[in-house]
Amino acid sequence: MIVFSFLRSLLASAFFLVFTFLWSGLAILESWFVQNRDFESWIMGAWGKLGLQVFGVRLEVKGLENIPEGAGLFVFNHASFFDIFAMLAAYRHFRFGAKIELFKIPIFGKAMRVFGILPIARSKKEEVFRVYQEAQERAKRGEKFALSPEGKRNHRESLLPFKAGPFVFAINAGMPVVPVVIRGAHAVMGKGKYLPNWDRWSRKVFVEYLPAISSSGYSIDQRGDLQEKAYQAMQARFISAELGEKPDKMKK
């Protein structure tokens, strides 16, 4: 079975790479003739769903009722590229922050700019805050954003310390913070791996939206309190999920 999984992963990687550039071209054409945010979201959602399907990844989603109307900041644990696919497949109406190096990729980088993905220069704090400040106007129009407060991909499926930037963004924009817990994506393709799901035919990724946390009443000086509240909510969910899985492991 591993041989078949490996071949599937190899062929799917080649197919999805070509598809991504073609789909990015469609995104650029859309920006010339249509410029419809809902259609752009559909394109992104379809890309995410296909990214899961071709590599044999199933998706389970919980907590969609916790997504607020209007603007919101989704903060998620980041341990795999498949976090992005899973979140887009689960709920496509938001824009990610992505490391600025990705914007240099021909066609794909242009498509990301067209769709309003936020370019994050991790080593340039002032530049990051400038991007957040510009995005505040979009938040006032009801746009939603998704950022990894850890600031980088984790080597394992757990939480790294959070950065303050996303929470400053939420406070300044007056957006609620929606903690998002993702489990299973690291097993599909963790950091340092190049072939997704090569050793198993099928895996499942879980995406759970936790209750939104209002940023109202927090000052910039209190950003650490908001940051800690989101961290503790996500950490508690990781712990409860881990405890919930123990009986199944014991049965095996």
Contacts in CASP RR format, 6 or more apart in sequence:
PFRMAT RR
TARGET T0000
AUTHOR 0000-0000-0000
METHOD contacts of the structure
MODEL  1
MIVFSFLRSLLASAFFLVFTFLWSGLAILESWFVQNRDFESWIMGAWGKL
GLQVFGVRLEVKGLENIPEGAGLFVFNHASFFDIFAMLAAYRHFRFGAKI
ELFKIPIFGKAMRVFGILPIARSKKEEVFRVYQEAQERAKRGEKFALSPE
GKRNHRESLLPFKAGPFVFAINAGMPVVPVVIRGAHAVMGKGKYLPNWDR
WSRKVFVEYLPAISSSGYSIDQRGDLQEKAYQAMQARFISAELGEKPDKM
KK
1 200 0 8 1.000
1 201 0 8 1.000
2 198 0 8 1.000
2 199 0 8 1.000
2 200 0 8 1.000
4 201 0 8 1.000
5 197 0 8 1.000
5 198 0 8 1.000
5 199 0 8 1.000
5 200 0 8 1.000
5 201 0 8 1.000
6 195 0 8 1.000
6 198 0 8 1.000
6 199 0 8 1.000
8 55 0 8 1.000
8 56 0 8 1.000
8 201 0 8 1.000
9 55 0 8 1.000
9 195 0 8 1.000
9 196 0 8 1.000
9 197 0 8 1.000
9 198 0 8 1.000
10 195 0 8 1.000
10 198 0 8 1.000
12 54 0 8 1.000
12 55 0 8 1.000
12 196 0 8 1.000
13 195 0 8 1.000
13 196 0 8 1.000
15 54 0 8 1.000
16 50 0 8 1.000
16 51 0 8 1.000
16 54 0 8 1.000
16 55 0 8 1.000
19 50 0 8 1.000
20 47 0 8 1.000
20 108 0 8 1.000
21 107 0 8 1.000
21 108 0 8 1.000
23 43 0 8 1.000
23 46 0 8 1.000
23 47 0 8 1.000
23 111 0 8 1.000
24 107 0 8 1.000
24 108 0 8 1.000
24 109 0 8 1.000
24 110 0 8 1.000
24 111 0 8 1.000
25 107 0 8 1.000
25 111 0 8 1.000
26 43 0 8 1.000
27 40 0 8 1.000
27 43 0 8 1.000
27 111 0 8 1.000
27 114 0 8 1.000
27 115 0 8 1.000
28 107 0 8 1.000
28 110 0 8 1.000
28 111 0 8 1.000
28 114 0 8 1.000
30 36 0 8 1.000
30 39 0 8 1.000
30 40 0 8 1.000
30 43 0 8 1.000
30 114 0 8 1.000
31 114 0 8 1.000
37 143 0 8 1.000
40 114 0 8 1.000
40 115 0 8 1.000
41 92 0 8 1.000
41 93 0 8 1.000
42 92 0 8 1.000
43 115 0 8 1.000
44 88 0 8 1.000
44 92 0 8 1.000
44 115 0 8 1.000
45 88 0 8 1.000
45 89 0 8 1.000
45 92 0 8 1.000
47 85 0 8 1.000
47 88 0 8 1.000
48 84 0 8 1.000
48 85 0 8 1.000
48 86 0 8 1.000
48 88 0 8 1.000
48 89 0 8 1.000
49 85 0 8 1.000
49 88 0 8 1.000
49 89 0 8 1.000
51 57 0 8 1.000
51 85 0 8 1.000
51 89 0 8 1.000
52 58 0 8 1.000
52 59 0 8 1.000
52 82 0 8 1.000
52 85 0 8 1.000
52 86 0 8 1.000
52 89 0 8 1.000
52 205 0 8 1.000
55 82 0 8 1.000
55 188 0 8 1.000
55 196 0 8 1.000
55 197 0 8 1.000
56 197 0 8 1.000
56 201 0 8 1.000
56 202 0 8 1.000
56 203 0 8 1.000
57 82 0 8 1.000
57 85 0 8 1.000
57 86 0 8 1.000
57 188 0 8 1.000
57 196 0 8 1.000
57 197 0 8 1.000
57 202 0 8 1.000
57 203 0 8 1.000
57 204 0 8 1.000
57 205 0 8 1.000
58 202 0 8 1.000
58 203 0 8 1.000
58 204 0 8 1.000
58 205 0 8 1.000
59 86 0 8 1.000
59 89 0 8 1.000
59 90 0 8 1.000
59 204 0 8 1.000
59 205 0 8 1.000
59 207 0 8 1.000
60 204 0 8 1.000
60 205 0 8 1.000
60 206 0 8 1.000
60 207 0 8 1.000
61 90 0 8 1.000
61 91 0 8 1.000
61 206 0 8 1.000
61 207 0 8 1.000
61 208 0 8 1.000
61 209 0 8 1.000
62 206 0 8 1.000
62 207 0 8 1.000
62 208 0 8 1.000
62 209 0 8 1.000
63 208 0 8 1.000
63 209 0 8 1.000
63 210 0 8 1.000
64 90 0 8 1.000
64 91 0 8 1.000
64 209 0 8 1.000
66 178 0 8 1.000
66 209 0 8 1.000
66 210 0 8 1.000
66 211 0 8 1.000
66 212 0 8 1.000
67 91 0 8 1.000
67 178 0 8 1.000
67 209 0 8 1.000
67 212 0 8 1.000
68 176 0 8 1.000
68 178 0 8 1.000
68 212 0 8 1.000
70 142 0 8 1.000
70 144 0 8 1.000
71 139 0 8 1.000
71 140 0 8 1.000
71 141 0 8 1.000
71 142 0 8 1.000
71 143 0 8 1.000
71 144 0 8 1.000
71 173 0 8 1.000
71 174 0 8 1.000
71 175 0 8 1.000
71 176 0 8 1.000
72 94 0 8 1.000
72 139 0 8 1.000
72 142 0 8 1.000
72 144 0 8 1.000
72 145 0 8 1.000
72 170 0 8 1.000
72 175 0 8 1.000
72 176 0 8 1.000
72 177 0 8 1.000
72 178 0 8 1.000
72 212 0 8 1.000
73 144 0 8 1.000
73 145 0 8 1.000
73 146 0 8 1.000
73 147 0 8 1.000
73 166 0 8 1.000
73 169 0 8 1.000
73 170 0 8 1.000
73 173 0 8 1.000
73 175 0 8 1.000
73 176 0 8 1.000
73 177 0 8 1.000
73 178 0 8 1.000
73 215 0 8 1.000
74 87 0 8 1.000
74 94 0 8 1.000
74 144 0 8 1.000
74 145 0 8 1.000
74 146 0 8 1.000
74 147 0 8 1.000
74 178 0 8 1.000
74 180 0 8 1.000
74 209 0 8 1.000
75 146 0 8 1.000
75 147 0 8 1.000
75 148 0 8 1.000
75 149 0 8 1.000
75 162 0 8 1.000
75 166 0 8 1.000
75 177 0 8 1.000
75 178 0 8 1.000
75 179 0 8 1.000
75 180 0 8 1.000
75 230 0 8 1.000
75 234 0 8 1.000
76 83 0 8 1.000
76 87 0 8 1.000
76 146 0 8 1.000
76 147 0 8 1.000
76 148 0 8 1.000
76 179 0 8 1.000
76 180 0 8 1.000
76 181 0 8 1.000
76 182 0 8 1.000
77 83 0 8 1.000
77 148 0 8 1.000
77 150 0 8 1.000
77 154 0 8 1.000
77 157 0 8 1.000
77 158 0 8 1.000
77 159 0 8 1.000
77 180 0 8 1.000
77 181 0 8 1.000
77 182 0 8 1.000
77 234 0 8 1.000
77 238 0 8 1.000
78 148 0 8 1.000
78 150 0 8 1.000
78 151 0 8 1.000
78 152 0 8 1.000
78 153 0 8 1.000
78 154 0 8 1.000
78 182 0 8 1.000
79 153 0 8 1.000
79 154 0 8 1.000
79 155 0 8 1.000
79 156 0 8 1.000
79 157 0 8 1.000
79 158 0 8 1.000
79 182 0 8 1.000
79 185 0 8 1.000
79 186 0 8 1.000
79 190 0 8 1.000
79 191 0 8 1.000
80 153 0 8 1.000
80 184 0 8 1.000
80 185 0 8 1.000
80 186 0 8 1.000
80 188 0 8 1.000
80 189 0 8 1.000
80 190 0 8 1.000
80 191 0 8 1.000
81 189 0 8 1.000
81 196 0 8 1.000
82 185 0 8 1.000
82 188 0 8 1.000
82 189 0 8 1.000
82 196 0 8 1.000
82 205 0 8 1.000
83 148 0 8 1.000
83 182 0 8 1.000
83 185 0 8 1.000
84 96 0 8 1.000
86 182 0 8 1.000
86 185 0 8 1.000
86 205 0 8 1.000
86 207 0 8 1.000
87 94 0 8 1.000
87 146 0 8 1.000
87 180 0 8 1.000
87 182 0 8 1.000
87 207 0 8 1.000
90 207 0 8 1.000
91 209 0 8 1.000
93 144 0 8 1.000
94 143 0 8 1.000
94 144 0 8 1.000
94 145 0 8 1.000
94 146 0 8 1.000
95 115 0 8 1.000
95 116 0 8 1.000
95 117 0 8 1.000
95 118 0 8 1.000
95 143 0 8 1.000
95 144 0 8 1.000
95 145 0 8 1.000
95 146 0 8 1.000
96 117 0 8 1.000
96 118 0 8 1.000
96 145 0 8 1.000
96 146 0 8 1.000
96 147 0 8 1.000
97 117 0 8 1.000
97 118 0 8 1.000
97 119 0 8 1.000
97 120 0 8 1.000
97 145 0 8 1.000
97 146 0 8 1.000
97 147 0 8 1.000
97 148 0 8 1.000
98 112 0 8 1.000
98 117 0 8 1.000
98 118 0 8 1.000
98 119 0 8 1.000
98 120 0 8 1.000
99 120 0 8 1.000
99 121 0 8 1.000
99 122 0 8 1.000
100 119 0 8 1.000
100 120 0 8 1.000
100 121 0 8 1.000
100 122 0 8 1.000
102 108 0 8 1.000
102 109 0 8 1.000
102 112 0 8 1.000
103 109 0 8 1.000
103 112 0 8 1.000
103 113 0 8 1.000
103 119 0 8 1.000
112 119 0 8 1.000
113 119 0 8 1.000
118 131 0 8 1.000
118 132 0 8 1.000
118 135 0 8 1.000
118 145 0 8 1.000
118 147 0 8 1.000
119 131 0 8 1.000
120 128 0 8 1.000
120 131 0 8 1.000
120 147 0 8 1.000
121 127 0 8 1.000
121 128 0 8 1.000
122 128 0 8 1.000
122 151 0 8 1.000
122 152 0 8 1.000
128 165 0 8 1.000
129 165 0 8 1.000
129 168 0 8 1.000
132 165 0 8 1.000
132 168 0 8 1.000
132 169 0 8 1.000
132 172 0 8 1.000
133 172 0 8 1.000
135 143 0 8 1.000
135 145 0 8 1.000
135 169 0 8 1.000
135 173 0 8 1.000
136 169 0 8 1.000
136 172 0 8 1.000
136 173 0 8 1.000
139 145 0 8 1.000
139 173 0 8 1.000
139 174 0 8 1.000
139 175 0 8 1.000
140 173 0 8 1.000
145 169 0 8 1.000
145 175 0 8 1.000
146 180 0 8 1.000
147 166 0 8 1.000
147 169 0 8 1.000
149 162 0 8 1.000
149 163 0 8 1.000
149 165 0 8 1.000
149 166 0 8 1.000
149 167 0 8 1.000
149 227 0 8 1.000
149 230 0 8 1.000
149 231 0 8 1.000
150 159 0 8 1.000
150 160 0 8 1.000
150 161 0 8 1.000
150 162 0 8 1.000
150 163 0 8 1.000
151 160 0 8 1.000
151 163 0 8 1.000
152 160 0 8 1.000
153 190 0 8 1.000
153 191 0 8 1.000
154 160 0 8 1.000
154 186 0 8 1.000
154 191 0 8 1.000
155 190 0 8 1.000
155 191 0 8 1.000
156 186 0 8 1.000
157 183 0 8 1.000
157 184 0 8 1.000
157 185 0 8 1.000
157 186 0 8 1.000
157 187 0 8 1.000
158 238 0 8 1.000
159 231 0 8 1.000
159 234 0 8 1.000
159 235 0 8 1.000
159 238 0 8 1.000
162 227 0 8 1.000
162 230 0 8 1.000
162 231 0 8 1.000
164 223 0 8 1.000
164 224 0 8 1.000
164 227 0 8 1.000
165 223 0 8 1.000
166 177 0 8 1.000
167 177 0 8 1.000
167 215 0 8 1.000
167 223 0 8 1.000
167 224 0 8 1.000
167 226 0 8 1.000
167 227 0 8 1.000
167 230 0 8 1.000
168 220 0 8 1.000
168 223 0 8 1.000
169 175 0 8 1.000
170 176 0 8 1.000
170 177 0 8 1.000
170 215 0 8 1.000
170 226 0 8 1.000
171 215 0 8 1.000
171 218 0 8 1.000
171 219 0 8 1.000
171 220 0 8 1.000
171 222 0 8 1.000
171 223 0 8 1.000
171 226 0 8 1.000
172 220 0 8 1.000
174 215 0 8 1.000
174 216 0 8 1.000
175 215 0 8 1.000
176 212 0 8 1.000
176 213 0 8 1.000
176 214 0 8 1.000
176 215 0 8 1.000
177 212 0 8 1.000
177 213 0 8 1.000
177 215 0 8 1.000
177 226 0 8 1.000
177 230 0 8 1.000
178 209 0 8 1.000
178 210 0 8 1.000
178 212 0 8 1.000
178 213 0 8 1.000
179 209 0 8 1.000
179 210 0 8 1.000
179 213 0 8 1.000
179 230 0 8 1.000
179 233 0 8 1.000
179 234 0 8 1.000
179 237 0 8 1.000
180 207 0 8 1.000
180 208 0 8 1.000
180 209 0 8 1.000
180 210 0 8 1.000
180 234 0 8 1.000
181 206 0 8 1.000
181 207 0 8 1.000
181 208 0 8 1.000
181 210 0 8 1.000
181 234 0 8 1.000
181 237 0 8 1.000
181 238 0 8 1.000
181 241 0 8 1.000
182 205 0 8 1.000
182 206 0 8 1.000
182 207 0 8 1.000
182 208 0 8 1.000
183 205 0 8 1.000
183 206 0 8 1.000
183 208 0 8 1.000
183 238 0 8 1.000
183 241 0 8 1.000
184 203 0 8 1.000
184 204 0 8 1.000
184 205 0 8 1.000
184 206 0 8 1.000
185 205 0 8 1.000
187 203 0 8 1.000
188 196 0 8 1.000
188 197 0 8 1.000
188 203 0 8 1.000
188 205 0 8 1.000
189 195 0 8 1.000
189 196 0 8 1.000
189 197 0 8 1.000
197 203 0 8 1.000
206 241 0 8 1.000
208 237 0 8 1.000
210 233 0 8 1.000
210 234 0 8 1.000
210 237 0 8 1.000
211 233 0 8 1.000
213 226 0 8 1.000
213 229 0 8 1.000
213 230 0 8 1.000
213 233 0 8 1.000
215 226 0 8 1.000
218 225 0 8 1.000
218 226 0 8 1.000
END
